[in-house]
């Protein structure tokens, strides 16, 4: 039933606060991509430094979503929500005043911690305030906010970066955060889980450390050498901590990650598909932004406008197809949508040196359609293949897989891009890791006005771009195959809960 009387007003304010903060934290994932070349110019960042602008946020967000949800259940969802807003707002200010790339990366990690608190409590706050049809309406409004944030990010980033500076993509969060914090304190009702126990600290530490070490090893591999003790030790340590995390969760009475969910092939298929979409597609956006601005020569606003064929379809496709999608089998819809994204990346792989951006347009449109089909399918599928009592954890795992895929994908695709650029430049007579790293992070600006080097830089960057398009395509096809693990059922139907284990 919908909220009544004063509760109705409180429900509206709660929904406004949740939607405003959700928009803010999701825009900060996509808005940064367009600003990266401007960040590189002002802060003289390497490719690794730019990758950390995305990955510092994504790693802390992915590592803490499940823990933030558990803390909210125990100590109060409004309290954790308010703390998340405050932390995210302060971190946004620190991002805006960053004096070098290390300071920006550290502030982005702090943003991710605040973002995890906001992400983990959004649906819980809506669920505590609304019931029945009103709850479904509120969740639909929140879902539309998510779609609009993803669609608007690149364009907003271009407008703000062009008209003010890249620093203002962070400063604009401050008034939004302040207003949302005031609403949270004065209008949002506190709620908690009476059965919640102590937080899973051991699980938090092992999982977050594992994710950090794996991403760090991938980002540093090209510079330090893949056979160096530093990189081998980092990657082996990350895998070992991931194994330790599994052991810790098996022994926990109330783990933050219920590993028994992964005994269901359908659940594994959904999470693998989610990870592959983040790693194979969303991780490409930082490199596409560098290409459009530092190779093709467009302004931040020009790059943002050219992303519109992707983002517009991401927003519109779910609205147009929601009725037919509800009647489709989950595995067909999920696998088909990822295969469409893979086809779009295969079309982008046809780009050649000297081509205008329009050669990417067919691929942009096709990937936008595929993502538009995949996003709502993933959001619903993660919940439909588990028992109703576990939907909160399932949603948290799905968000962790999506953002974790983004973090790992940015690191891994950057490795391939820089390696291919270095190989191509060496074949053209230009040697040295410093030059390949410079071309990877700043495109033709690395040539410093040398026409011959600019030609080689153009060809090498496009060669690297084609390689990561192909790699992303293969990752998406793996995700599409994983979707076949989802049992045949209608997208609107709930899977019956299995019998309890003896």
ABEGO torsion letter per residue (X at the ends): XBBBEAAAAAAAAAAAAAAAAAAAAAAAAAAAAAAAAAAAAAAGBBAAAAAAAAAAAAAAAAAAAAAAAAAAAAAEAAAAAAAAAAAAAAAAAAAAABABAAAAAAAAAAAAAAAAAAAAAAAAAAAAABBEAAAAAAAAAAAAAAAAAAAAAAAAAAAAAAABBAAAAAAAAAAAAAAAAAAAAAABBBBBBAABBBBBAAAAAAAAAAAAAAAAAAAAAAAAEAABAAAAAAAAAAAAAAAAAAAAAAABABBABBAAAAABAAAAAAAAAAAAAAAAAAAAAAAAAAAAAAAAGBBAAAAAAAAAAAAAAAAAAAAAAAAAAAABBAAAAAAAAAAAAAAAAAAAAABBBGBBAAAAAAAAAAAAAAAAAAAAAAAAAAAAABBAAAAAAAAAAAAAAAAAAAAAAAAAAAAAAAAAAAAAAAAAGBBEAAAAAAAAAAEAAAAGGBAAAAAAAAAAAAAAAAAAAAAAAAAAAAAAAAAAABBBBBAABBBBBBBBBX
